[in-house]
Amino acid sequence: MSRLPTRIIRLLAIGVLTTLSSLALALPPAEGSVAPEFSLPDQTGTVRSLEEFRGNWLLLYFYPRDDTPGCTTEACEFRDHITVINALGAKVVGVSLDDQASHAAFAEKHQLPFALLADSDGTVSARYDALRDLFVMKMAKRYSFLIDPDGIIARRYLEVDPDQHAQQVVSDLRELIAKK
């Protein structure tokens, strides 16, 4: 049996360490930090950016795929709570790696009254550490960020229950607004 040359072993070791280091350093933005900027097209082709939502609360939620069971449940829960969320001065924006056409069909099918952003290359999802890279396939993690009117992350949700998430956001909004 032949041995691998030392140079190849070193290169492999460096590659493994680099990968592990990048995974360890990738963390979602912390509560109290400035929300990473974004500028992406929604289901109608309108480019939406974080700046557009200044002065309002914003729930930026990342989800894996349009029209899948958990993602549909979560989106419809936001749809069903949108009147209360808007009355609290908040907007809802969904983000996934699906394209604009997929978002348009999903929004129309479920009558979603909020923007769904097409992060086709995963750049914005990566900024929020919401990108799951499965090597053969990439998709967004189910993460959400409640961003205050000044663009600061007030709450982050890294373990989301699609059935309860909208209610949790409403509760947190009420609590945060009462503190301001």
C-alpha contacts under 8 A as a table, 3 or more apart, distances in Angstrom:
res1	aa1	res2	aa2	distance
4	L	8	I	6.55
4	L	9	I	6.68
5	P	8	I	5.53
5	P	9	I	6.58
6	T	9	I	5.09
6	T	10	R	6.18
7	R	10	R	5.13
7	R	11	L	6.22
8	I	11	L	5.06
8	I	12	L	6.11
9	I	12	L	5.12
9	I	13	A	6.11
10	R	13	A	5.03
10	R	14	I	6.12
11	L	14	I	5.11
11	L	15	G	6.15
12	L	15	G	5.05
12	L	16	V	6.20
13	A	16	V	5.16
13	A	17	L	6.13
14	I	17	L	5.14
14	I	18	T	5.98
15	G	18	T	5.13
15	G	19	T	6.16
16	V	19	T	5.18
16	V	20	L	6.17
17	L	20	L	5.08
17	L	21	S	5.97
18	T	21	S	5.08
18	T	22	S	6.18
19	T	22	S	5.25
19	T	23	L	6.25
20	L	23	L	5.12
20	L	24	A	6.12
21	S	24	A	5.10
21	S	25	L	6.14
22	S	25	L	5.15
22	S	26	A	6.17
23	L	26	A	5.35
24	A	27	L	7.59
26	A	129	D	6.15
27	L	128	Y	7.70
27	L	129	D	5.73
28	P	127	R	7.79
28	P	128	Y	5.13
28	P	129	D	4.75
28	P	130	A	7.23
29	P	33	S	6.50
29	P	34	V	7.91
29	P	35	A	7.09
29	P	36	P	7.88
29	P	128	Y	6.11
29	P	129	D	7.65
29	P	153	I	7.65
30	A	33	S	5.54
30	A	153	I	7.02
30	A	156	R	7.44
31	E	152	I	7.61
31	E	153	I	4.97
31	E	154	A	5.31
31	E	155	R	5.65
31	E	156	R	6.50
32	G	152	I	5.85
32	G	153	I	5.37
32	G	154	A	5.98
33	S	152	I	5.61
33	S	153	I	5.71
34	V	151	G	5.99
34	V	152	I	4.54
34	V	153	I	6.18
35	A	147	I	6.99
35	A	151	G	5.73
35	A	152	I	5.49
35	A	153	I	5.67
36	P	127	R	6.51
36	P	128	Y	7.05
37	E	49	S	7.14
37	E	50	L	5.70
37	E	51	E	7.83
37	E	124	V	7.98
38	F	48	R	7.77
38	F	49	S	5.22
38	F	50	L	5.66
38	F	124	V	6.13
39	S	47	V	6.27
39	S	48	R	5.45
39	S	49	S	4.23
39	S	50	L	7.00
40	L	47	V	5.13
40	L	48	R	5.48
40	L	49	S	6.61
40	L	117	L	5.86
40	L	118	A	6.26
40	L	119	D	6.50
41	P	44	T	7.53
41	P	45	G	5.11
41	P	46	T	5.20
41	P	47	V	4.04
41	P	48	R	5.98
41	P	100	Q	7.23
41	P	117	L	5.57
41	P	118	A	5.79
41	P	119	D	7.96
42	D	45	G	5.26
42	D	46	T	5.46
42	D	47	V	6.18
42	D	48	R	6.70
42	D	100	Q	6.42
42	D	103	H	7.67
42	D	115	A	5.69
42	D	116	L	5.17
42	D	117	L	4.26
42	D	118	A	6.00
43	Q	46	T	7.46
43	Q	100	Q	4.82
43	Q	101	A	6.66
43	Q	102	S	7.89
43	Q	103	H	5.13
43	Q	104	A	4.61
43	Q	107	A	7.65
43	Q	115	A	6.75
43	Q	116	L	5.79
43	Q	117	L	6.60
43	Q	118	A	7.34
44	T	100	Q	7.28
44	T	104	A	6.77
45	G	100	Q	6.97
48	R	52	E	6.84
48	R	117	L	7.73
49	S	52	E	5.49
49	S	53	F	7.47
50	L	53	F	5.59
50	L	54	R	7.02
50	L	151	G	7.72
51	E	54	R	5.37
53	F	56	N	5.64
53	F	57	W	7.40
53	F	58	L	6.76
53	F	91	K	7.76
53	F	149	P	7.43
54	R	57	W	7.73
54	R	149	P	5.21
54	R	150	D	6.06
54	R	151	G	6.44
55	G	148	D	7.94
55	G	149	P	4.21
55	G	150	D	6.39
56	N	89	G	5.75
56	N	90	A	5.59
56	N	91	K	7.07
56	N	148	D	6.78
56	N	149	P	4.44
57	W	89	G	6.04
57	W	90	A	4.24
57	W	91	K	6.25
57	W	146	L	7.09
57	W	147	I	5.71
57	W	148	D	4.69
57	W	149	P	4.95
58	L	90	A	5.32
58	L	91	K	4.86
58	L	92	V	5.89
58	L	93	V	7.37
58	L	145	F	7.96
58	L	146	L	5.73
58	L	147	I	5.03
58	L	148	D	6.55
58	L	149	P	7.49
59	L	90	A	7.15
59	L	91	K	6.19
59	L	92	V	4.83
59	L	93	V	6.20
59	L	144	S	6.87
59	L	145	F	5.76
59	L	146	L	4.54
59	L	147	I	6.25
60	L	92	V	6.24
60	L	93	V	5.05
60	L	94	G	5.97
60	L	95	V	7.34
60	L	144	S	5.65
60	L	145	F	5.23
60	L	146	L	6.40
60	L	147	I	7.46
61	Y	92	V	7.63
61	Y	93	V	6.26
61	Y	94	G	4.84
61	Y	95	V	6.08
61	Y	142	R	7.39
61	Y	143	Y	6.02
61	Y	144	S	4.10
61	Y	145	F	6.28
62	F	94	G	5.77
62	F	95	V	4.67
62	F	96	S	5.80
62	F	125	S	7.41
62	F	130	A	6.87
62	F	140	A	5.98
62	F	141	K	6.30
62	F	142	R	5.35
62	F	143	Y	5.26
62	F	144	S	5.90
63	Y	71	C	6.26
63	Y	94	G	7.17
63	Y	95	V	6.29
63	Y	96	S	5.44
63	Y	139	M	7.97
63	Y	140	A	5.41
63	Y	141	K	5.80
63	Y	142	R	4.64
63	Y	143	Y	6.98
64	P	71	C	6.99
64	P	96	S	5.96
64	P	97	L	7.46
64	P	139	M	5.24
64	P	140	A	4.59
64	P	141	K	5.81
64	P	142	R	6.42
65	R	68	T	6.08
65	R	71	C	6.53
65	R	96	S	6.44
65	R	97	L	7.41
65	R	98	D	6.54
65	R	139	M	7.25
65	R	140	A	7.76
66	D	71	C	6.44
66	D	72	T	7.10
66	D	96	S	7.77
66	D	98	D	6.90
66	D	102	S	6.82
66	D	103	H	6.65
66	D	106	F	6.07
67	D	71	C	6.44
67	D	72	T	5.39
67	D	106	F	6.03
68	T	71	C	5.40
68	T	72	T	5.78
69	P	72	T	5.25
69	P	73	T	6.18
70	G	73	T	5.11
70	G	74	E	6.17
70	G	162	P	6.00
71	C	74	E	5.14
71	C	75	A	6.09
71	C	162	P	7.16
72	T	75	A	5.16
72	T	76	C	5.98
73	T	76	C	5.24
73	T	77	E	6.08
73	T	162	P	5.95
73	T	163	D	6.38
74	E	77	E	5.13
74	E	78	F	6.41
74	E	162	P	4.38
74	E	163	D	6.24
74	E	165	H	7.07
74	E	166	A	7.48
75	A	78	F	5.18
75	A	79	R	6.20
75	A	112	L	7.23
76	C	79	R	4.76
76	C	80	D	6.02
76	C	110	H	6.98
76	C	112	L	7.14
77	E	80	D	5.05
77	E	81	H	6.21
77	E	162	P	7.73
77	E	163	D	6.95
77	E	164	Q	7.99
77	E	165	H	7.76
77	E	166	A	5.86
78	F	81	H	5.07
78	F	82	I	5.72
78	F	92	V	7.67
78	F	166	A	5.40
79	R	82	I	5.13
79	R	111	Q	7.79
79	R	112	L	5.74
79	R	113	P	6.46
79	R	114	F	7.90
80	D	83	T	7.62
81	H	84	V	5.59
81	H	85	I	6.17
81	H	166	A	6.66
81	H	167	Q	7.69
82	I	85	I	4.90
82	I	86	N	5.85
82	I	92	V	7.94
82	I	113	P	7.86
83	T	86	N	5.26
83	T	87	A	6.06
84	V	87	A	4.99
84	V	88	L	6.34
84	V	170	V	7.42
85	I	88	L	5.24
85	I	89	G	6.80
85	I	90	A	5.51
85	I	91	K	6.97
85	I	170	V	6.24
86	N	89	G	5.07
86	N	90	A	4.93
86	N	91	K	6.04
87	A	90	A	7.25
88	L	173	L	7.17
88	L	174	R	7.37
91	K	114	F	7.74
92	V	114	F	6.03
92	V	115	A	7.22
93	V	114	F	6.05
93	V	115	A	5.07
93	V	116	L	5.87
93	V	117	L	7.25
94	G	114	F	7.75
94	G	115	A	6.31
94	G	116	L	4.58
94	G	117	L	6.04
95	V	116	L	5.64
95	V	117	L	4.73
95	V	118	A	6.32
95	V	119	D	6.58
95	V	125	S	7.79
95	V	140	A	7.87
96	S	116	L	7.67
96	S	117	L	6.63
96	S	118	A	5.98
96	S	119	D	5.78
96	S	120	S	7.57
96	S	125	S	7.72
96	S	139	M	7.04
96	S	140	A	5.64
97	L	118	A	5.76
97	L	119	D	4.65
97	L	120	S	4.47
97	L	121	D	6.83
97	L	122	G	6.06
97	L	138	K	7.77
97	L	139	M	5.97
97	L	140	A	6.50
98	D	102	S	6.12
98	D	103	H	6.76
98	D	118	A	5.78
98	D	119	D	6.95
98	D	120	S	5.98
99	D	102	S	5.41
99	D	103	H	6.35
99	D	118	A	5.11
99	D	119	D	7.36
99	D	120	S	5.89
100	Q	103	H	5.07
100	Q	104	A	6.10
100	Q	117	L	7.47
100	Q	118	A	5.55
101	A	104	A	5.03
101	A	105	A	6.29
102	S	105	A	5.28
102	S	106	F	6.16
103	H	106	F	5.03
103	H	107	A	5.94
103	H	116	L	6.14
103	H	117	L	7.64
103	H	118	A	7.34
104	A	107	A	5.21
104	A	108	E	6.05
105	A	108	E	5.19
105	A	109	K	5.94
106	F	109	K	5.22
106	F	110	H	6.24
106	F	112	L	7.94
107	A	110	H	5.45
107	A	111	Q	5.46
107	A	112	L	4.72
107	A	113	P	7.56
107	A	116	L	7.72
108	E	111	Q	4.95
108	E	112	L	6.69
119	D	122	G	5.22
119	D	123	T	6.74
119	D	124	V	6.46
119	D	125	S	7.12
122	G	125	S	5.15
122	G	126	A	6.01
122	G	131	L	6.56
122	G	138	K	7.88
122	G	139	M	7.81
122	G	140	A	7.75
123	T	126	A	5.20
123	T	127	R	6.46
124	V	127	R	5.03
124	V	128	Y	6.56
125	S	128	Y	5.29
125	S	129	D	6.07
125	S	130	A	4.74
125	S	131	L	5.03
125	S	140	A	6.37
126	A	129	D	4.66
126	A	130	A	5.66
126	A	131	L	5.00
127	R	130	A	7.48
128	Y	131	L	7.77
130	A	140	A	5.40
130	A	141	K	4.84
130	A	142	R	7.25
130	A	143	Y	6.25
131	L	138	K	7.04
131	L	139	M	6.02
131	L	140	A	4.67
131	L	141	K	5.80
132	R	138	K	5.65
132	R	139	M	5.30
132	R	140	A	5.64
132	R	141	K	5.87
133	D	136	V	7.82
133	D	137	M	6.37
133	D	138	K	4.56
133	D	139	M	6.71
134	L	137	M	5.12
134	L	138	K	5.73
135	F	138	K	7.00
142	R	158	L	7.13
142	R	159	E	7.38
142	R	160	V	6.45
143	Y	156	R	7.52
143	Y	157	Y	5.61
143	Y	158	L	4.92
143	Y	159	E	6.92
143	Y	160	V	6.75
144	S	156	R	5.79
144	S	157	Y	4.98
144	S	158	L	6.76
144	S	160	V	7.86
145	F	153	I	6.49
145	F	154	A	7.59
145	F	155	R	5.84
145	F	156	R	4.46
145	F	157	Y	6.21
146	L	153	I	5.90
146	L	154	A	5.60
146	L	155	R	5.00
146	L	156	R	6.19
146	L	169	V	7.83
147	I	150	D	7.84
147	I	151	G	5.71
147	I	152	I	5.41
147	I	153	I	4.41
147	I	154	A	5.49
147	I	155	R	7.12
148	D	151	G	5.43
148	D	152	I	5.35
148	D	153	I	6.26
148	D	154	A	5.96
149	P	152	I	7.45
153	I	156	R	7.09
157	Y	160	V	6.23
160	V	164	Q	7.94
160	V	165	H	6.20
161	D	164	Q	5.47
161	D	165	H	5.65
162	P	165	H	5.41
162	P	166	A	7.87
163	D	166	A	7.69
164	Q	167	Q	5.51
164	Q	168	Q	6.29
165	H	168	Q	5.05
165	H	169	V	6.20
166	A	169	V	5.10
166	A	170	V	6.27
167	Q	170	V	5.13
167	Q	171	S	6.20
168	Q	171	S	5.09
168	Q	172	D	6.07
169	V	172	D	5.05
169	V	173	L	5.95
170	V	173	L	5.11
170	V	174	R	6.25
171	S	174	R	5.27
171	S	175	E	6.33
172	D	175	E	5.01
172	D	176	L	6.01
173	L	176	L	5.13
173	L	177	I	5.92
174	R	177	I	5.26
174	R	178	A	6.12
175	E	178	A	5.24
175	E	179	K	6.48
176	L	179	K	5.19
176	L	180	K	6.55
177	I	180	K	5.31
